[in-house]
Amino acid sequence: MQERWSWSVGLLAALGLLLAPSCADTSRSSGDAAADAGTDLGEAPDLVDPRTVALDPPPVPMMARLTRAQYAASVHDVLGADLVVPTALEPDVSDGGFVAIGTSGASVSPRGAEQYETAARSLAAQALTPERRARLVPCQPAATRDDACARAALTPLGRRLWRRPLSETELAPLIAVAGSAAETLGDFHAGLEYAVAALLQSPWFLFRVERGEPDPDAPGLRRRTAFELASRLSFLLWQTTPDDALLDAAASGALDTPEGLALATDRLLGDPRVRDGLRAFFTDYLDLDALDELRKEPTIFVHASPQLGPSAREETLSTLEHLVVDLDADWREAFTSRTTFLDRTLAAVYDVPAPAREGFAETRLPPDGPRMGLLGQVAFLALQSHPTSSSATLRGKFIRERLLCEEVPTPPVNANTGLPEASPESPTLRERAAVHLSDPDCAGCHTYMDPIGLSLEQFDGIGRFRTKEHGALIDASGELDGATFPDAAGLAQALTEHPAFSRCFVLSLYQYALGRFEAPGDEAVIHSLAAWFDHEGRRVLPLLRELVLTPAFRRIAAVEPAPEASP
């Protein structure tokens, strides 16, 4: 295994493809992220154009590693959708709940380098099989070693994989590797595999490198280059590498103008691949990846199954995709709509007829029923519960932290977080949770979360509706910052009317799009975007467009000098 790693590093070093770690020391812990989530957005100012607001960006990491999903999507877009992408790759890293932030500045472990090497060699071999090679090789080699034909193949391929044109000093060693290997192996295409594998192992492919260039409009600051901007835009909106049209726009200088960037953004937003970008954001935002490992006690929840988590994830993503792309709806409708997408697994949990014999189909829930919006879906209700019971605290905490961007302090190390067992005197969770509310060490936090979560108690630990617990009627009334309501539907309405609700969503999208937490210098931009979002009907795709066109999406602080690479 050590020999394979040495081969990989040696080849890449010989080709000059390794990058020294080069980013400002701006890493922050999850604890810091939790504190940032509580940033006071204050009152939105009078409506101003977010594109004209002054920005003072912080130093940021210069490299963001591709997520596993981005890696696979890029491979499929460039090399072919029929290639099998190895799944044994460096795991994604989350920070503050966002993989998009965790991958910024993330490194690659020695084991991860070996995995990327194995994947690269497998993908190169698949891409150059006799039935596939015509996609990548536009010429017939005149001999076993044909440097001209290798150049014709590697030039456009390198541009797509590295998301920029390769210089001659980068391209020439690749051509030499392909030719030398072809002579040794006696086969042009077998030799070309080595060059393709090198492209796939390079940090220029595995990382989005953003060193920037001097910003002519902001002395002392830098801006992302046109090709760096194209990559950031494509991975945000499509979750994959830029296509040739976007790279052409970068090469022509079109992305250097506001008008050219707006045209490119509109094209990407109008493409079906924007659905992939939205799914990636909502998966990060709502922690939907955790549903793949959802575990519930089947002796307590008879509707629990291995399929429940993946089905719940698809329901939420399909619903949000429909509201945002198909309907261009107000973001608040994600919490108040009765429209959802169900399969047979979820229809059984919701106690409604399955809308389709196989797969998912649109369903309109009863208008007078208890369930509506994201807070009525299994994805939220089951994730924010324990394996054997519901949890008013987890549900309330998620709403406070994720949907309102408020900080919930960590409980003291000696705090007793357990609840008493159900009894005739305290059959429902409301009575048992009163223990926390009466304990001075617990009450400060639990009065902040539990009155919200208790309004969702008519949904059990997997989200199935009930009216009683241990034979006693469940009181589903609740309170959110002075607004009282009788049940979960009332909570959804109160949440969407909360003054921090839409601004929190803007902040979360801002963090995701920029791959970092907000800094004091971002405050004016966030305020202006929040005011614009409210004024323009709280529609997500227009918000994405407006965010991309702000200086925050392109401008970065001056970069600290990179440290010397280790020998």
C-alpha positions as CSV (number, residue, x, y, z in Angstrom):
1,M,0.0,0.0,0.0
2,Q,2.9,2.3,0.8
3,E,4.4,1.6,-2.7
4,R,1.1,2.6,-4.3
5,W,1.0,5.9,-2.3
6,S,4.6,6.6,-3.3
7,W,3.8,6.0,-6.9
8,S,0.9,8.4,-6.8
9,V,2.8,11.2,-5.0
10,G,5.9,10.7,-7.1
11,L,3.9,10.9,-10.4
12,L,2.0,14.0,-9.3
13,A,5.1,15.7,-8.0
14,A,6.9,15.0,-11.2
15,L,4.1,16.5,-13.1
16,G,4.2,19.6,-10.9
17,L,0.5,19.0,-9.9
18,L,0.8,19.0,-6.1
19,L,-0.2,22.2,-4.4
20,A,1.2,23.3,-1.1
21,P,-1.4,24.0,1.6
22,S,-2.2,27.6,1.1
23,C,-4.9,29.2,3.1
24,A,-5.3,31.6,5.9
25,D,-5.8,30.1,9.3
26,T,-9.5,30.7,9.5
27,S,-10.7,27.2,10.7
28,R,-13.4,27.4,13.3
29,S,-14.8,24.7,15.6
30,S,-18.3,23.5,15.7
31,G,-18.7,25.3,19.0
32,D,-17.7,28.5,17.2
33,A,-20.3,27.7,14.5
34,A,-23.0,27.3,17.1
35,A,-22.2,30.7,18.5
36,D,-22.2,32.2,15.0
37,A,-25.7,30.7,14.4
38,G,-26.9,33.0,17.1
39,T,-25.8,36.2,15.2
40,D,-28.3,39.0,15.8
41,L,-29.6,40.0,12.4
42,G,-31.4,42.9,13.9
43,E,-34.1,44.8,12.0
44,A,-33.7,44.8,8.2
45,P,-32.8,48.3,6.9
46,D,-34.8,50.1,4.2
47,L,-34.6,48.2,1.0
48,V,-31.3,48.7,-0.8
49,D,-29.7,47.0,-3.8
50,P,-27.6,44.1,-2.3
51,R,-25.2,44.4,-5.2
52,T,-24.2,47.9,-4.1
53,V,-23.6,47.2,-0.4
54,A,-20.1,47.6,0.9
55,L,-18.4,44.4,1.8
56,D,-15.4,43.7,4.1
57,P,-14.8,39.9,3.5
58,P,-12.6,37.9,6.0
59,P,-9.6,35.8,4.9
60,V,-10.9,32.4,3.7
61,P,-9.4,29.0,2.8
62,M,-8.0,28.9,-0.8
63,M,-9.1,25.3,-1.4
64,A,-12.4,23.5,-1.0
65,R,-12.4,19.8,-1.5
66,L,-15.1,18.3,-3.7
67,T,-17.8,16.4,-1.8
68,R,-18.4,12.8,-2.7
69,A,-21.5,13.8,-4.6
70,Q,-19.6,16.6,-6.5
71,Y,-16.8,14.2,-7.3
72,A,-19.2,11.6,-8.8
73,A,-21.2,14.2,-10.7
74,S,-18.1,15.7,-12.2
75,V,-16.8,12.3,-13.3
76,H,-20.2,11.4,-14.9
77,D,-20.5,14.7,-16.7
78,V,-16.9,14.6,-18.1
79,L,-16.1,10.9,-18.6
80,G,-19.6,9.4,-19.0
81,A,-22.7,8.7,-17.0
82,D,-22.2,4.9,-17.4
83,L,-19.0,4.8,-15.4
84,V,-19.1,3.2,-12.0
85,V,-17.6,5.7,-9.5
86,P,-15.9,4.0,-6.5
87,T,-17.6,4.9,-3.2
88,A,-14.6,4.3,-1.0
89,L,-13.4,7.9,-1.0
90,E,-12.3,10.5,1.7
91,P,-15.5,11.1,3.7
92,D,-17.2,14.5,3.7
93,V,-16.5,16.9,6.6
94,S,-19.3,18.9,8.3
95,D,-18.8,22.1,10.3
96,G,-21.7,23.8,12.0
97,G,-24.1,21.4,10.3
98,F,-22.9,22.3,6.8
99,V,-20.8,20.0,4.6
100,A,-20.3,23.0,2.3
101,I,-18.4,24.8,5.1
102,G,-16.6,21.7,6.3
103,T,-15.0,21.0,2.9
104,S,-13.5,24.5,2.8
105,G,-9.9,24.0,3.7
106,A,-10.3,20.3,4.2
107,S,-7.2,18.2,3.5
108,V,-6.7,14.6,2.3
109,S,-5.4,11.9,4.6
110,P,-2.8,9.4,3.4
111,R,-5.5,6.8,3.3
112,G,-7.7,9.2,1.3
113,A,-4.9,9.7,-1.2
114,E,-4.7,6.0,-1.7
115,Q,-8.4,5.8,-2.3
116,Y,-8.4,8.7,-4.8
117,E,-5.5,7.0,-6.6
118,T,-7.4,3.7,-6.8
119,A,-10.5,5.5,-8.0
120,A,-8.6,7.5,-10.6
121,R,-7.0,4.4,-12.1
122,S,-10.4,2.5,-12.2
123,L,-12.1,5.5,-13.8
124,A,-9.4,6.0,-16.4
125,A,-9.5,2.3,-17.3
126,Q,-13.3,2.4,-17.7
127,A,-13.3,5.6,-19.7
128,L,-10.8,4.2,-22.2
129,T,-12.4,0.8,-22.9
130,P,-12.8,0.2,-26.7
131,E,-16.6,1.0,-26.5
132,R,-16.1,4.3,-24.7
133,R,-12.7,5.7,-25.8
134,A,-14.2,7.6,-28.7
135,R,-15.8,10.0,-26.2
136,L,-12.4,11.2,-25.1
137,V,-10.1,10.6,-28.0
138,P,-11.0,12.6,-31.1
139,C,-8.3,11.1,-33.3
140,Q,-6.9,7.8,-34.5
141,P,-3.3,7.3,-33.2
142,A,-0.8,7.1,-36.0
143,A,1.6,4.9,-33.9
144,T,1.8,3.4,-30.5
145,R,3.2,6.7,-29.3
146,D,1.4,9.6,-30.9
147,D,2.0,12.8,-28.9
148,A,-0.2,14.9,-31.2
149,C,-3.2,12.6,-30.7
150,A,-2.6,12.5,-26.9
151,R,-2.5,16.3,-26.9
152,A,-5.8,16.4,-28.8
153,A,-7.4,14.2,-26.2
154,L,-5.9,15.7,-23.0
155,T,-6.3,19.4,-23.8
156,P,-10.2,19.5,-23.7
157,L,-10.3,16.7,-21.1
158,G,-8.0,18.6,-18.8
159,R,-10.0,21.8,-19.2
160,R,-13.2,20.1,-18.1
161,L,-11.6,18.2,-15.2
162,W,-9.5,21.1,-13.9
163,R,-12.2,23.6,-14.7
164,R,-9.7,25.9,-16.5
165,P,-7.2,25.6,-19.5
166,L,-4.0,23.8,-18.8
167,S,-0.7,25.7,-19.3
168,E,1.9,24.1,-21.6
169,T,4.1,23.4,-18.6
170,E,1.1,21.4,-17.1
171,L,0.1,19.7,-20.4
172,A,3.6,18.7,-21.6
173,P,4.4,16.3,-18.7
174,L,1.0,14.6,-19.1
175,I,1.6,14.0,-22.8
176,A,5.1,12.7,-21.9
177,V,3.6,10.3,-19.3
178,A,1.1,9.0,-21.8
179,G,3.7,8.5,-24.5
180,S,6.2,6.8,-22.2
181,A,3.6,4.4,-20.8
182,A,2.3,3.7,-24.3
183,E,5.8,2.7,-25.5
184,T,6.2,0.4,-22.4
185,L,2.8,-1.2,-22.7
186,G,2.7,-1.3,-26.5
187,D,-0.7,0.4,-26.6
188,F,-1.6,4.0,-27.1
189,H,-4.9,3.9,-25.1
190,A,-3.3,2.0,-22.3
191,G,-0.6,4.7,-22.0
192,L,-3.3,7.4,-22.1
193,E,-4.9,5.9,-19.0
194,Y,-1.9,7.0,-17.0
195,A,-2.4,10.6,-18.0
196,V,-6.1,10.5,-17.4
197,A,-5.5,9.0,-13.9
198,A,-3.0,11.8,-13.2
199,L,-5.6,14.4,-14.1
200,L,-8.1,12.7,-11.7
201,Q,-5.6,12.5,-8.9
202,S,-4.5,16.1,-9.1
203,P,-5.5,18.7,-6.5
204,W,-6.7,20.8,-9.4
205,F,-9.5,18.3,-9.8
206,L,-10.0,17.2,-6.2
207,F,-10.1,20.7,-4.9
208,R,-11.7,24.0,-6.0
209,V,-8.7,26.2,-5.8
210,E,-9.5,29.9,-5.3
211,R,-6.3,32.1,-5.1
212,G,-8.0,35.0,-6.7
213,E,-6.5,38.1,-8.4
214,P,-6.3,41.8,-7.5
215,D,-9.7,43.4,-7.6
216,P,-9.6,46.5,-9.8
217,D,-12.8,47.9,-8.1
218,A,-11.6,47.3,-4.5
219,P,-7.9,48.1,-3.9
220,G,-6.4,45.9,-1.2
221,L,-8.9,43.1,-1.8
222,R,-9.0,40.3,-4.3
223,R,-11.7,38.7,-6.5
224,R,-12.1,35.2,-7.7
225,T,-10.8,34.8,-11.3
226,A,-13.3,34.1,-14.0
227,F,-12.6,30.4,-14.0
228,E,-12.8,30.2,-10.2
229,L,-16.1,32.1,-10.3
230,A,-17.3,29.6,-13.0
231,S,-16.5,26.7,-10.7
232,R,-18.1,28.2,-7.7
233,L,-21.2,29.1,-9.7
234,S,-21.6,25.7,-11.2
235,F,-21.1,23.7,-8.0
236,L,-23.5,26.0,-6.2
237,L,-26.3,25.8,-8.8
238,W,-25.7,22.4,-10.5
239,Q,-23.5,20.5,-7.9
240,T,-21.1,19.6,-10.7
241,T,-18.3,20.9,-12.8
242,P,-18.8,23.8,-15.3
243,D,-19.9,22.9,-18.8
244,D,-18.1,24.1,-21.9
245,A,-20.4,27.1,-22.3
246,L,-19.6,28.4,-18.8
247,L,-15.9,27.8,-19.3
248,D,-16.1,29.6,-22.6
249,A,-17.8,32.6,-20.9
250,A,-15.0,32.6,-18.4
251,A,-12.3,32.5,-21.1
252,S,-14.0,35.3,-23.1
253,G,-14.1,37.7,-20.1
254,A,-17.9,37.7,-20.1
255,L,-18.0,36.7,-16.4
256,D,-15.9,39.7,-15.5
257,T,-18.9,42.0,-16.2
258,P,-22.1,42.1,-14.2
259,E,-24.1,41.7,-17.3
260,G,-22.2,38.6,-18.4
261,L,-22.4,37.0,-14.9
262,A,-26.1,37.7,-14.8
263,L,-26.6,36.0,-18.2
264,A,-24.6,33.0,-17.2
265,T,-26.5,32.7,-13.9
266,D,-29.8,32.9,-15.6
267,R,-28.8,30.1,-18.0
268,L,-27.8,27.8,-15.1
269,L,-30.9,28.6,-13.1
270,G,-33.0,27.7,-16.1
271,D,-31.4,24.4,-16.6
272,P,-32.9,21.2,-15.1
273,R,-29.6,20.6,-13.3
274,V,-30.5,23.4,-10.9
275,R,-32.6,20.8,-9.2
276,D,-29.5,18.9,-8.2
277,G,-28.0,22.0,-6.7
278,L,-31.1,22.7,-4.7
279,R,-31.2,19.1,-3.5
280,A,-27.7,19.4,-2.3
281,F,-28.4,22.6,-0.4
282,F,-31.6,21.3,1.3
283,T,-29.8,18.1,2.2
284,D,-27.2,20.1,4.0
285,Y,-29.6,22.7,5.4
286,L,-32.0,20.1,6.9
287,D,-29.4,17.4,7.7
288,L,-31.2,14.9,5.5
289,D,-28.1,12.7,5.0
290,A,-28.7,11.4,8.5
291,L,-32.0,9.8,7.3
292,D,-29.9,7.1,5.5
293,E,-28.9,5.8,8.9
294,L,-32.3,6.3,10.7
295,R,-32.8,3.7,13.4
296,K,-36.0,3.2,15.3
297,E,-37.1,0.5,17.7
298,P,-39.5,-1.7,15.7
299,T,-41.2,-3.2,18.7
300,I,-42.3,0.3,19.6
301,F,-42.9,1.7,16.1
302,V,-44.4,-1.0,14.0
303,H,-44.2,1.1,10.8
304,A,-40.4,1.5,11.2
305,S,-38.3,-0.1,8.5
306,P,-34.9,0.3,6.8
307,Q,-36.7,2.1,3.9
308,L,-38.4,4.7,6.1
309,G,-35.4,7.0,6.3
310,P,-34.6,7.1,2.6
311,S,-38.3,7.5,1.7
312,A,-38.6,10.4,4.1
313,R,-35.5,12.0,2.6
314,E,-37.0,11.8,-0.9
315,E,-40.4,13.1,0.2
316,T,-38.8,16.3,1.6
317,L,-36.5,16.8,-1.4
318,S,-39.3,16.2,-3.9
319,T,-41.6,18.6,-2.0
320,L,-39.0,21.4,-1.8
321,E,-38.0,20.9,-5.5
322,H,-41.7,21.2,-6.5
323,L,-42.3,24.3,-4.5
324,V,-39.1,26.1,-5.4
325,V,-38.7,25.1,-9.1
326,D,-42.1,24.1,-10.4
327,L,-44.2,26.6,-8.5
328,D,-41.6,29.4,-7.7
329,A,-43.5,29.6,-4.4
330,D,-43.1,31.8,-1.3
331,W,-40.6,30.0,1.0
332,R,-43.2,30.0,3.8
333,E,-45.3,27.6,1.8
334,A,-42.7,24.9,2.6
335,F,-44.2,25.0,6.1
336,T,-47.8,25.5,5.3
337,S,-48.5,23.6,2.2
338,R,-50.6,20.4,2.2
339,T,-48.9,19.1,-1.0
340,T,-46.3,16.4,-0.6
341,F,-44.9,13.4,-2.4
342,L,-45.4,9.9,-1.0
343,D,-44.6,6.3,-1.7
344,R,-46.3,3.3,-0.1
345,T,-43.9,3.3,2.9
346,L,-44.9,6.9,3.9
347,A,-48.5,6.5,2.9
348,A,-48.8,3.8,5.6
349,V,-47.2,6.1,8.2
350,Y,-49.5,9.0,7.2
351,D,-52.6,6.7,7.1
352,V,-53.6,7.9,3.6
353,P,-54.0,5.9,0.3
354,A,-50.8,5.3,-1.6
355,P,-50.8,7.7,-4.6
356,A,-48.9,5.2,-6.8
357,R,-48.3,1.5,-6.9
358,E,-44.5,2.1,-7.3
359,G,-42.3,5.0,-6.4
360,F,-43.4,8.5,-5.4
361,A,-46.3,10.6,-6.6
362,E,-47.8,14.0,-5.6
363,T,-50.3,13.8,-2.8
364,R,-52.7,16.4,-1.4
365,L,-53.1,15.9,2.3
366,P,-56.6,16.5,3.8
367,P,-57.1,20.3,4.3
368,D,-58.5,19.7,7.8
369,G,-55.9,17.2,8.8
370,P,-53.2,17.7,11.4
371,R,-50.2,17.4,9.0
372,M,-48.8,20.1,6.8
373,G,-45.4,21.4,5.6
374,L,-41.9,20.3,6.6
375,L,-42.8,20.1,10.3
376,G,-45.4,17.4,9.5
377,Q,-43.0,15.2,7.5
378,V,-41.2,12.1,8.8
379,A,-37.9,13.7,7.8
380,F,-38.2,16.3,10.5
381,L,-40.3,14.4,13.1
382,A,-38.3,11.1,13.0
383,L,-34.8,12.7,12.9
384,Q,-35.6,15.0,15.8
385,S,-36.7,12.2,18.1
386,H,-35.1,9.4,20.0
387,P,-34.9,5.8,18.8
388,T,-37.7,4.8,21.3
389,S,-39.7,8.0,21.7
390,S,-40.5,11.5,20.5
391,S,-38.6,14.5,21.8
392,A,-40.0,17.9,22.4
393,T,-36.5,19.2,23.2
394,L,-34.9,18.0,20.0
395,R,-37.7,19.3,17.9
396,G,-37.7,22.7,19.6
397,K,-33.9,22.9,19.5
398,F,-33.9,22.3,15.7
399,I,-36.4,25.0,15.1
400,R,-34.5,27.5,17.3
401,E,-31.1,26.7,15.8
402,R,-31.7,25.8,12.2
403,L,-34.9,27.7,11.3
404,L,-34.5,30.8,13.5
405,C,-30.7,30.9,13.7
406,E,-30.8,31.3,17.5
407,E,-28.2,29.8,19.9
408,V,-29.2,27.1,22.4
409,P,-26.6,26.8,25.1
410,T,-25.0,23.4,25.8
411,P,-26.4,21.9,29.0
412,P,-24.1,21.8,32.0
413,V,-22.0,18.7,32.3
414,N,-23.7,17.6,35.5
415,A,-27.2,18.2,34.2
416,N,-29.7,15.3,34.5
417,T,-31.2,15.2,31.0
418,G,-33.3,12.1,31.7
419,L,-37.1,12.2,32.1
420,P,-39.1,10.1,34.5
421,E,-40.9,7.0,33.2
422,A,-44.6,7.4,32.3
423,S,-47.0,6.9,35.2
424,P,-50.7,7.4,35.9
425,E,-49.8,10.8,37.3
426,S,-47.7,11.8,34.3
427,P,-48.7,9.8,31.3
428,T,-47.8,12.2,28.5
429,L,-44.5,13.9,27.7
430,R,-45.9,17.3,28.7
431,E,-46.2,16.2,32.4
432,R,-42.9,14.4,32.4
433,A,-41.1,17.4,30.7
434,A,-42.4,19.6,33.5
435,V,-39.5,18.2,35.6
436,H,-37.0,20.2,33.4
437,L,-39.2,23.3,33.5
438,S,-39.2,23.3,37.3
439,D,-35.5,22.7,37.7
440,P,-33.6,26.0,37.8
441,D,-30.5,24.4,36.2
442,C,-32.6,23.2,33.2
443,A,-35.5,25.7,32.9
444,G,-33.5,28.4,31.2
445,C,-32.9,26.3,28.1
446,H,-36.0,24.1,28.2
447,T,-38.4,26.9,28.4
448,Y,-36.8,28.1,25.2
449,M,-37.3,24.7,23.4
450,D,-40.0,22.6,25.0
451,P,-43.0,24.8,24.5
452,I,-42.3,24.6,20.8
453,G,-41.7,20.9,20.6
454,L,-44.6,20.0,22.8
455,S,-47.0,21.3,20.1
456,L,-45.7,18.5,17.9
457,E,-46.4,15.7,20.4
458,Q,-49.4,14.4,18.5
459,F,-46.7,13.0,16.2
460,D,-44.8,10.1,17.7
461,G,-41.1,9.2,17.2
462,I,-41.5,8.3,13.5
463,G,-44.1,11.0,12.8
464,R,-47.3,8.9,13.0
465,F,-50.2,10.9,14.2
466,R,-51.9,10.1,17.5
467,T,-54.2,11.8,20.0
468,K,-53.3,9.9,23.1
469,E,-50.2,8.7,24.9
470,H,-50.5,5.9,27.5
471,G,-54.3,6.4,27.3
472,A,-54.2,10.1,28.1
473,L,-55.2,12.9,25.7
474,I,-52.2,14.8,24.4
475,D,-52.2,18.6,24.9
476,A,-50.6,19.9,21.6
477,S,-50.8,23.6,22.5
478,G,-47.5,25.6,22.4
479,E,-45.9,29.0,22.5
480,L,-43.2,30.7,20.4
481,D,-41.9,34.0,21.6
482,G,-45.3,35.2,22.8
483,A,-47.3,33.6,20.0
484,T,-49.6,30.8,21.3
485,F,-51.2,28.2,19.2
486,P,-53.3,25.0,19.7
487,D,-51.4,22.5,17.7
488,A,-48.7,21.8,15.1
489,A,-50.5,23.6,12.3
490,G,-50.6,26.7,14.5
491,L,-46.8,26.3,15.2
492,A,-46.1,26.3,11.4
493,Q,-48.1,29.5,11.0
494,A,-46.4,31.2,14.0
495,L,-43.0,30.1,12.7
496,T,-43.5,31.6,9.3
497,E,-44.6,34.9,10.9
498,H,-41.6,35.1,13.2
499,P,-39.4,38.1,12.4
500,A,-36.3,36.0,12.3
501,F,-37.7,33.2,10.0
502,S,-37.0,34.5,6.5
503,R,-33.8,36.3,7.5
504,C,-32.4,33.1,9.0
505,F,-33.0,31.3,5.7
506,V,-31.1,34.0,3.9
507,L,-28.2,33.7,6.4
508,S,-28.1,29.9,5.9
509,L,-28.1,30.1,2.1
510,Y,-25.4,32.8,2.3
511,Q,-23.2,30.6,4.5
512,Y,-23.8,27.6,2.2
513,A,-23.1,29.6,-1.0
514,L,-19.9,31.1,0.3
515,G,-18.7,28.0,2.1
516,R,-18.0,29.9,5.3
517,F,-19.6,31.4,8.3
518,E,-20.6,35.1,8.2
519,A,-18.2,37.7,9.5
520,P,-18.9,41.2,10.8
521,G,-18.0,42.6,7.4
522,D,-20.9,40.6,5.8
523,E,-23.6,42.1,8.0
524,A,-24.7,44.8,5.7
525,V,-25.0,42.4,2.7
526,I,-27.0,39.9,4.7
527,H,-29.4,42.6,5.9
528,S,-29.9,43.9,2.4
529,L,-30.5,40.4,1.0
530,A,-33.0,39.7,3.8
531,A,-34.9,42.9,3.1
532,W,-34.8,42.1,-0.7
533,F,-36.0,38.6,0.0
534,D,-39.0,39.8,2.0
535,H,-39.8,42.5,-0.6
536,E,-39.7,40.2,-3.6
537,G,-42.0,37.5,-2.2
538,R,-39.5,35.2,-0.5
539,R,-38.8,33.1,-3.6
540,V,-35.7,30.9,-3.4
541,L,-34.4,30.9,-7.0
542,P,-34.5,34.7,-7.3
543,L,-32.7,34.9,-4.0
544,L,-30.0,32.6,-5.3
545,R,-29.6,34.9,-8.4
546,E,-29.4,38.0,-6.3
547,L,-26.8,36.5,-3.9
548,V,-24.6,35.4,-6.9
549,L,-24.7,39.0,-8.2
550,T,-23.5,40.6,-4.9
551,P,-19.8,41.4,-4.4
552,A,-19.8,38.8,-1.6
553,F,-19.9,35.9,-4.1
554,R,-16.8,37.1,-6.0
555,R,-14.8,39.2,-3.6
556,I,-12.3,37.7,-1.1
557,A,-9.8,39.2,1.3
558,A,-6.1,39.4,0.6
559,V,-4.6,36.0,0.8
560,E,-1.7,35.2,3.2
561,P,1.4,33.8,1.6
562,A,1.4,30.0,1.3
563,P,3.8,28.1,3.5
564,E,6.6,26.2,1.9
565,A,5.7,22.7,0.9
566,S,7.3,19.9,2.9
567,P,10.0,17.9,1.1
